[in-house]
Amino acid sequence: MRVRKRIIVRGIVQGVGFRWFTRRHATKLGLGGFVKNMPDGSVLVEVEGEPSFVDMLIEELRKGPSHALVEEVIVEDIPVQNEKVFRIAY
């Protein structure tokens, strides 16, 4: 069973390596989807895969890389798109 989540991360999350951090962890967990900086200063993540691995990534996003300050993480379920690769979107 696969799930897909849309995650918005707010705080000091741009210019601190957050997208690369996210991609590294998602790839290590075998997840698909993307991460993208948003114009309002947040980071958007859409991720899919095995539910337990998606949950593991969400926990990593709550921490963020060492120079980030995560203030809020919003998670919602969205339809699965069968993405197998995780990428950084621009």
N, C-alpha and C positions, 0 to 999 in steps of 0.2 A: 504494500500500500504506500502510495506517495501523497504528500501534502504540499501545498504551496502557500507561502505567507508573504504579505506585503508588510514591510517594516520601515517605519520612519524613526530615525535617530536624531535627536536634537541635543544641542549643547555646543561645546567647542569640538567640532567633528570634521571641519574642513581645514586643509593645510597641515594636518598632523599625521598623514599616512593612513587614514581610516579606510579608504577604499582598498589599498594594498593589503592591509591587515585583514579585512573582510574576505578578500579574494583568497588569500593564503589559507585561512581557516576553512572556508567553504570548499576549496579544492581538496584539502586534506581530508575532509569528511565525505567527499564524493558527491557533493551537492551541485545542482544546476541553478542558473539564474543570473542576476546581475546586481551591481552596486553602482550608484550614480550620485554625484553631488547635485543638490537642488539650489535654485536661485535664492531661496530664503535662508540658506546657510545650513540646512539639514542634509542628511544623507538618506537616500531611498535605497532599500534593499528588497529585491524580490528573490526568494530562494525556494527551492523545492527539492524533495527527496524523502528519505525515510524519516518519519516523525521524530524519532529520538535524536537523529543527527541534526535535524532542523532546530530542535530545542537546544542542542549543544551550541550551535552557532549563535542562537539568540542570547544565550548566557554570555558568550564571548563578546557580543555586541554591547551588552550592558556594561562591560568592563572597558572595552575599547583599547586602543594602543596606549602606550605610556604617556604620550603628550596630549591625549584627548581628555575632555571632561564631559562625560555623558550625563545629561540632565533628564532626558525622557526617551523612552522607547515605546512606540505604539505598534502593536502587532494585530493584523487582521488576516483572516483566511480568504484566499482567492482561488479561482479554478486552476487546476494543474495544467501545464502546457507541455509537459514531457521534455523539458530542457535538461540536457545531460552535462553541459559545460557551464562553468561559472565565469563570468567576464566582468570587466570594468566598462561601463557605458559612459559615453561623453555627450 
